[in-house]
Amino acid sequence: MFEPSYYRRCQCKGPLKDKNGQPLLDADGNPKIGSIGTTCPKLGKNHGTWNFYFELEPSEGGTRQRVRRGGFTKLDDAKKKAKEIYDAAVAGTDVLSDEKCGDFFLRWIKAKKSLARTTRRGYEEHIELYLLPHLGHIKRRDLKVRHLDKLFDAIEKENAERVLHRLRVDQLQKDRDAAHRTWVKAAGKAEERRIARRAFLDANAALREGKKGLRKVTSAATMHRINDTISSALSWGIKREQAFAKNWAHFVELPPVTRPKPLVWTDERIEHWKRTGEKPGPVMVWTPKLTGEFLDFVMDDWLYELWHSFIFLGPRRGEMAALPWTEVSTDALWMRISQQIVEVAYKLYGEAPKADSVRTLSLSMESGDNLVSFRSKQDRMRQEWGDAYVESGRVWTHENGEELHPDWISRRFTRLVELSGLPPVRLHDLRHLAATLALLAGHDIKVVQEKLGHSSRQITSDTYTSVLPEMMRAEAESVMAVVPRDIPFEVRTPLALPESAWQNDMAVFFAHGSKQSGDTWAVGAQSQPGSDLLGMIRLTARGQDDAANAAVKWIRDHCSAKDLELVRVENFNDRYPEGQRATFSLTRFTVARSESPGVEGWTLPTGLPPAASRAGRRASNRRRPKAA
């Protein structure tokens, strides 16, 4: 039965008395001084705080169990807390435990025996860097969502300090670079060069000092992972021992995290990158043309076949580092992804990938030839190295047979991209590229999901489907193009697309409208601003929308007459400032040559050529000079 007792007490000190009200004396006969608590004569409305206690059912051994809490300024607050604790105790929560959250988190991670190595490492880092410093001192029974809110508030405060620190370091870096340039320019001037050198050394020392304690900003994604760690720990505590009344991590509000969408390296973005050195986004994807240029550049690299596999198969680097020859068939053309190498603090560990990532990949003829070719190269290296050759059993190795470190693969790929002069992409971005190329080839999204080893189709659809210019064929025209308007116009110069306007059977050009006089508009087609007109129409229009609709009808009619496909129409009228919308319009068109070769007259081959012939064809491929 819930029968709590409430009373006041304070922290005042005074002479202590025994149960009979007699003073307690020390060894010298003097009155003992201590906290007089509930016997303080000042206890009243404005003195002391409210406390309570109530009895729980005796433990299994018959031991008495009493709950005590105190420090409430109002009696109603004490009653509310007493009821809350009693309800939690009835629900099975251990309300008598004095265990601290820090001890609980360490006990939890020790008890988790089945965690993947990288997952455990992430949990341990969160506990060490965030949970112990901010939550470790709180009693487990007292943990509430407000404590988690304070944790993330502290992280955001630290982020602000780290941002300021990074800004200071950036300024010190600029000062150091400027001092170095001054030193270089002072060549041949002894005294000036001595002073400039001293200034450079001082600036360099200041930069080294400023970098001390520099730490990364904790991103919103990392905050969500920290909260996931807390949630996992609290869920375990609730299931195992009813350690918490609720999983408080579920009630934390954090900044939203938006998964970065892959962006394609278009000509405009490449030009911006060359001019400023800035990437348009964290996740970038090459076009098929750029991909071909990279493969041509690395044709004679020792790991050419590995880069080819990354691009067309989309594996993870740890999966390729762990791939053994026993899981590859160059005759049946498949490889099975059933192992992976994970790196923790630069140490390598082998473990099985997630269940959804265990998969069998079908290989193209070219991919099969590549594997045969790489095995032949390994055989030559085995003879050259002799007894020093390392028999690792891996498909992808160094020249001496040693297995590849996943981080080394990433660094090697980055170096090759730099040497090629192509716009930068990360090794992991090749998974995006592989997905995009598969979709471009017409593969179903489900097939791509299984190829990449994703747990759901949604992940593949949301993350790995970039829109290449070549994929525009599969897109519907804009709403404006679907609902054409009949705007009369006069063709002044017929539209003619020169051969230079076509790339891979696709042509992109603009229709730029300009108001002449009265309601008369002229709309000219151009491949880019300032280029020669490809054609022009004139019409009477009420505004820029009429001009754009007339342009759509003009291009549609041209495509019908020339057996072309109008793939995409984009209206950019809203890009103009409000004051210019009455006099200008801009529309972009993507047109495709619709004819394609048929199979009439061909005798379709049957069967597969033997592996030996594939190896022979592969060995005869022409190679470019080896990349440095």
Backbone hydrogen bonds, N-H to C=O, Kabsch-Sander energy under -0.5 kcal/mol:
donor,donor_aa,acceptor,acceptor_aa,energy
3,E,1,M,-1.0
5,S,53,Y,-2.8
7,Y,51,N,-2.1
9,R,49,T,-1.9
10,C,37,G,-0.5
14,G,34,G,-2.7
16,L,32,K,-2.7
18,D,22,Q,-2.7
21,G,18,D,-1.8
24,L,16,L,-2.6
26,D,30,N,-3.1
29,G,26,D,-1.7
32,K,24,L,-3.2
34,G,14,G,-2.3
36,I,12,C,-2.3
37,G,12,C,-0.6
39,T,36,I,-2.7
40,C,37,G,-1.1
43,L,40,C,-1.3
44,G,47,H,-1.6
47,H,44,G,-1.1
49,T,9,R,-2.9
50,W,72,F,-3.8
51,N,7,Y,-3.0
52,F,69,R,-2.6
53,Y,5,S,-1.6
54,F,67,V,-1.6
56,L,65,Q,-3.1
59,S,63,T,-2.2
62,G,59,S,-2.2
65,Q,56,L,-0.5
66,R,64,R,-0.5
67,V,54,F,-2.7
69,R,52,F,-2.0
72,F,50,W,-2.2
78,A,74,K,-1.6
79,K,75,L,-2.5
80,K,76,D,-2.4
81,K,77,D,-2.3
82,A,78,A,-2.4
83,K,79,K,-2.2
84,E,80,K,-2.0
85,I,81,K,-2.6
86,Y,82,A,-2.4
87,D,83,K,-2.5
88,A,84,E,-2.1
89,A,85,I,-2.4
90,V,86,Y,-2.5
91,A,87,D,-1.9
92,G,89,A,-1.1
93,T,88,A,-2.5
94,D,242,Q,-1.0
95,V,93,T,-1.5
97,S,94,D,-0.6
101,C,138,I,-3.3
102,G,136,G,-1.6
104,F,100,K,-2.1
105,F,101,C,-2.9
106,L,102,G,-1.9
107,R,103,D,-2.2
108,W,104,F,-2.6
109,I,105,F,-2.4
110,K,106,L,-1.5
111,A,107,R,-1.5
112,K,108,W,-1.2
113,K,111,A,-1.1
120,R,116,A,-2.9
121,R,117,R,-2.3
122,G,118,T,-2.1
123,Y,119,T,-2.4
124,E,120,R,-2.8
125,E,121,R,-2.1
126,H,122,G,-2.1
127,I,123,Y,-2.5
128,E,124,E,-2.6
129,L,125,E,-2.9
130,Y,126,H,-2.1
131,L,126,H,-2.2
132,L,127,I,-2.8
134,H,130,Y,-1.7
135,L,131,L,-2.9
136,G,131,L,-1.1
136,G,132,L,-0.9
138,I,135,L,-1.5
140,R,99,E,-3.6
142,D,139,K,-1.5
143,L,139,K,-0.7
143,L,140,R,-1.1
147,H,144,K,-1.0
148,L,144,K,-1.0
149,D,145,V,-2.3
150,K,146,R,-2.0
151,L,147,H,-1.8
152,F,148,L,-2.1
153,D,149,D,-2.2
154,A,150,K,-2.3
155,I,151,L,-1.8
156,E,152,F,-2.1
157,K,153,D,-2.0
158,E,154,A,-2.4
159,N,155,I,-2.3
160,A,156,E,-1.9
161,E,157,K,-1.7
162,R,158,E,-2.5
163,V,159,N,-2.6
164,L,160,A,-1.9
165,H,161,E,-2.2
166,R,162,R,-2.5
167,L,163,V,-2.3
168,R,164,L,-2.2
169,V,165,H,-2.3
170,D,166,R,-2.7
171,Q,167,L,-2.1
172,L,168,R,-2.3
173,Q,169,V,-2.5
174,K,170,D,-2.2
175,D,171,Q,-2.5
176,R,172,L,-2.4
177,D,173,Q,-2.5
178,A,174,K,-2.5
179,A,175,D,-2.3
180,H,176,R,-2.0
181,R,177,D,-2.2
182,T,178,A,-2.1
183,W,179,A,-1.9
184,V,180,H,-2.3
185,K,181,R,-2.4
186,A,182,T,-0.9
187,A,184,V,-1.3
189,K,186,A,-2.0
190,A,188,G,-0.7
193,R,189,K,-3.1
194,R,190,A,-2.2
195,I,191,E,-2.1
196,A,192,E,-2.4
197,R,193,R,-2.6
198,R,194,R,-2.0
199,A,195,I,-2.2
200,F,196,A,-2.3
201,L,197,R,-2.5
202,D,198,R,-2.2
203,A,199,A,-2.4
204,N,200,F,-2.7
205,A,201,L,-2.3
206,A,202,D,-2.3
207,L,203,A,-1.9
208,R,204,N,-2.2
209,E,205,A,-2.3
210,G,206,A,-2.4
211,K,207,L,-1.6
212,K,209,E,-1.0
214,L,211,K,-2.1
219,S,217,V,-0.7
223,M,219,S,-2.0
224,H,220,A,-2.1
225,R,221,A,-1.8
226,I,222,T,-2.5
227,N,223,M,-2.4
228,D,224,H,-2.0
229,T,225,R,-2.0
230,I,226,I,-2.2
231,S,227,N,-2.7
232,S,228,D,-2.5
233,A,229,T,-2.2
234,L,230,I,-2.8
235,S,231,S,-2.5
236,W,232,S,-2.0
237,G,233,A,-2.3
238,I,234,L,-2.4
239,K,235,S,-2.4
240,R,236,W,-2.6
241,E,237,G,-2.0
242,Q,238,I,-1.3
243,A,237,G,-1.8
248,W,246,K,-1.3
250,H,247,N,-1.9
251,F,248,W,-1.6
252,V,249,A,-1.0
254,L,252,V,-0.6
258,T,256,P,-0.5
259,R,257,V,-0.6
263,L,283,V,-2.3
265,W,285,V,-2.5
266,T,264,V,-1.8
270,I,266,T,-2.5
271,E,267,D,-2.3
272,H,268,E,-2.0
273,W,269,R,-2.3
274,K,270,I,-2.6
275,R,271,E,-1.8
276,T,272,H,-2.5
277,G,273,W,-2.6
284,M,282,P,-0.6
285,V,263,L,-2.7
291,T,287,T,-2.6
292,G,288,P,-2.4
293,E,289,K,-1.8
294,F,290,L,-2.1
295,L,291,T,-2.3
296,D,292,G,-2.3
297,F,293,E,-1.9
298,V,294,F,-2.1
299,M,296,D,-1.0
301,D,298,V,-1.9
304,Y,301,D,-1.9
307,W,303,L,-2.2
308,H,304,Y,-2.4
309,S,305,E,-1.8
310,F,306,L,-2.4
311,I,307,W,-2.1
312,F,308,H,-2.1
313,L,309,S,-2.5
314,G,309,S,-0.7
314,G,310,F,-1.2
320,M,316,R,-1.8
321,A,317,R,-2.3
322,A,318,G,-1.2
323,L,319,E,-0.7
325,W,393,G,-1.9
327,E,324,P,-1.7
328,V,325,W,-1.5
329,S,334,W,-2.9
333,L,329,S,-0.6
334,W,329,S,-1.8
335,M,361,L,-1.9
336,R,327,E,-2.7
337,I,335,M,-0.5
337,I,359,R,-3.2
338,S,336,R,-0.9
340,Q,351,E,-1.5
341,I,318,G,-1.6
342,V,340,Q,-0.5
342,V,349,Y,-3.0
344,V,342,V,-0.5
344,V,347,K,-2.5
347,K,344,V,-1.8
349,Y,342,V,-2.3
351,E,340,Q,-2.2
357,S,354,K,-1.5
358,V,354,K,-0.8
358,V,355,A,-0.9
359,R,337,I,-1.5
359,R,357,S,-0.6
361,L,335,M,-3.4
363,L,333,L,-2.0
368,G,364,S,-2.5
369,D,365,M,-2.5
370,N,366,E,-2.3
371,L,367,S,-1.9
372,V,368,G,-2.0
373,S,369,D,-2.6
374,F,370,N,-2.5
375,R,371,L,-2.2
376,S,372,V,-1.8
377,K,373,S,-2.0
378,Q,374,F,-2.3
379,D,375,R,-2.1
380,R,376,S,-2.0
381,M,377,K,-2.3
382,R,378,Q,-2.4
383,Q,379,D,-1.6
384,E,380,R,-2.1
385,W,381,M,-2.9
386,G,382,R,-1.4
388,A,385,W,-1.8
389,Y,386,G,-1.6
390,V,400,N,-3.1
391,E,389,Y,-0.6
392,S,390,V,-1.4
392,S,401,G,-0.5
395,V,323,L,-3.0
397,T,395,V,-0.6
398,H,402,E,-2.7
401,G,398,H,-1.9
404,L,396,W,-0.8
409,I,405,H,-2.1
410,S,406,P,-1.7
411,R,407,D,-2.2
412,R,408,W,-2.7
413,F,409,I,-2.3
414,T,410,S,-2.4
415,R,411,R,-2.0
416,L,412,R,-2.2
417,V,413,F,-2.3
418,E,414,T,-2.1
419,L,415,R,-2.4
420,S,416,L,-2.0
421,G,417,V,-1.0
421,G,418,E,-0.7
422,L,417,V,-0.8
430,L,427,L,-1.6
431,R,428,H,-1.6
432,H,428,H,-0.6
433,L,429,D,-2.1
434,A,430,L,-2.7
435,A,431,R,-2.1
436,T,432,H,-2.5
437,L,433,L,-2.8
438,A,434,A,-2.0
439,L,435,A,-2.2
440,L,436,T,-2.5
441,A,437,L,-1.7
442,G,439,L,-1.6
443,H,438,A,-2.4
448,V,444,D,-1.8
449,Q,445,I,-2.3
450,E,446,K,-2.1
451,K,447,V,-2.0
452,L,448,V,-2.2
453,G,449,Q,-1.2
454,H,449,Q,-2.0
460,T,456,S,-1.1
461,S,457,R,-2.5
462,D,458,Q,-2.9
463,T,459,I,-2.1
464,Y,460,T,-1.7
466,S,464,Y,-0.9
468,L,466,S,-0.8
471,M,468,L,-1.6
472,M,469,P,-1.4
473,R,470,E,-0.7
474,A,471,M,-1.4
475,E,472,M,-1.5
481,A,478,S,-0.7
482,V,478,S,-2.0
483,V,479,V,-1.7
487,I,485,R,-1.4
490,E,538,R,-3.5
492,R,490,E,-0.8
492,R,536,M,-1.7
493,T,536,M,-2.4
496,A,534,L,-2.3
501,A,498,P,-1.7
502,W,499,E,-1.5
503,Q,506,M,-3.0
506,M,503,Q,-1.2
507,A,591,V,-2.7
508,V,501,A,-0.5
509,F,589,F,-1.9
510,F,526,Q,-3.4
511,A,587,T,-3.0
512,H,510,F,-0.5
512,H,524,G,-2.8
513,G,511,A,-0.6
513,G,585,S,-2.2
514,S,522,A,-2.4
515,K,583,T,-2.4
516,Q,520,T,-3.2
517,S,520,T,-0.5
520,T,517,S,-2.4
521,W,539,L,-3.0
522,A,514,S,-2.4
523,V,537,I,-2.5
524,G,512,H,-2.2
525,A,535,G,-2.6
526,Q,510,F,-2.4
531,S,528,Q,-2.1
534,L,525,A,-3.5
535,G,525,A,-0.7
536,M,493,T,-2.3
537,I,523,V,-2.5
538,R,490,E,-2.7
539,L,521,W,-2.2
541,A,519,D,-2.7
541,A,539,L,-0.6
544,Q,581,R,-0.6
547,A,543,G,-1.6
548,A,544,Q,-2.4
549,N,545,D,-2.6
550,A,546,D,-2.3
551,A,547,A,-1.9
552,V,548,A,-2.0
553,K,549,N,-2.1
554,W,550,A,-2.4
555,I,551,A,-2.5
556,R,552,V,-2.7
557,D,553,K,-2.6
558,H,554,W,-2.0
559,C,555,I,-2.5
560,S,556,R,-2.3
561,A,557,D,-2.1
562,K,558,H,-2.0
563,D,559,C,-0.6
563,D,560,S,-0.6
564,L,559,C,-2.8
565,E,592,A,-3.1
566,L,564,L,-0.5
567,V,565,E,-1.0
567,V,590,T,-2.1
568,R,590,T,-1.6
570,E,588,R,-2.6
572,F,570,E,-0.6
572,F,586,L,-2.6
575,R,572,F,-1.7
576,Y,573,N,-1.3
580,Q,577,P,-2.0
581,R,577,P,-0.9
581,R,578,E,-0.6
583,T,580,Q,-1.7
584,F,580,Q,-1.2
585,S,513,G,-1.8
587,T,511,A,-1.7
588,R,570,E,-2.9
589,F,509,F,-3.0
590,T,568,R,-2.3
591,V,507,A,-2.9
592,A,565,E,-2.7
593,R,505,D,-1.9
594,S,563,D,-0.8
594,S,592,A,-0.6
602,W,599,V,-1.9
604,L,602,W,-0.7
614,R,610,P,-1.6
615,A,611,A,-2.4
616,G,612,A,-2.1
617,R,613,S,-2.4
618,R,614,R,-2.5
619,A,615,A,-2.3
620,S,616,G,-1.1
621,N,618,R,-1.4
